[in-house]
Each structure stands twice: as structure tokens, then as C-alpha cells.
């Protein structure tokens, strides 16, 4: 039986040799482009000897279990950091939305007419028309700058 398997291996090696040693061919087409391939075209191909070069770079080593664990922990920390940053941005947006709604409400109350006052240490101070205009200008500027503009009901009415 051992003799038979040696003969089988020998025959397979002889038959596989030419298949594994297929050549590389170089040819130039009608447009002047150089091509390489393992099968020559009908004519004009020249066999090329290809010798593999040893790479200067070391072969990549397989990641060990501790390496994989460290990578997994690093990815988990990054994922948690991104989640925390996303939650913080959402919190800031919600806080800004609340401030925008509050300032829009204050501006609505200023526009509704009636006297406006500030509580000061000496008692109430009623705002003059000029002070009221300045306060409304500040609120409009805040809404435009931080809230994407005035809400539709607070935008100036345009004549027809």
C-alpha cells in the first residue's frame, strides 16, 4: 500500500508542476498599451520571468487574546465616549431650545403692550419707551443669533 501512495504522489506532482508553473506573458496591444497575463494572446507575447522578492516588512502577527481584549476595551471606551458626547449635545440643544422659548415668550409679552417694569432694590422701575425698545432689540438679537431667527408670530409684518 505504501508503494502505491508514493506512486500516486509522484504522478500528482508531475502533473501539478506545469499547472503551478504557468508563465507570465507581456505584450503590447495595437494602442501601445503594455499588458501582462498568464495566457498569451494569439501572437506577439513574450514570456517574462517573475521572481518573488522577500519583503522588508515583517509578516503581520496574529492578534493575541490580550491584544484583542485591549482592542475590544478601547472600542467600548470610544463608543461610550461618543454616546456621552451625543447625550451632552442633546442636553445642550434642549437647554438652548428652552432659553429660546423663554426669550420668545418675554418678547411676546413686551409686544402685547402695557407697562413694563423691573424690580430694583428701591422698588419697581417702569421702563420708558426707549428702554423697552432697547430690551426688545436685545431679545430679537438673541433669538436671531442663537435660535435661528424669530418665530413666525414675532416677525415684522410686511405691507402688501
Secondary structure, DSSP 8 states (H G I E B T S, - for coil): -HHHHHHHHHHHHHHHHHHHT--EEEEE-TTS-EEEESS--SS--EEE-------SS-------HHHHHHHHHHHHHHHHHHHHHHHHHHHHHHHHHHHHHHHHHHHHHHHT-S--EEEETTEEEE--HHHHHHHHHHHHHHHHHHSSS--GGGS-----
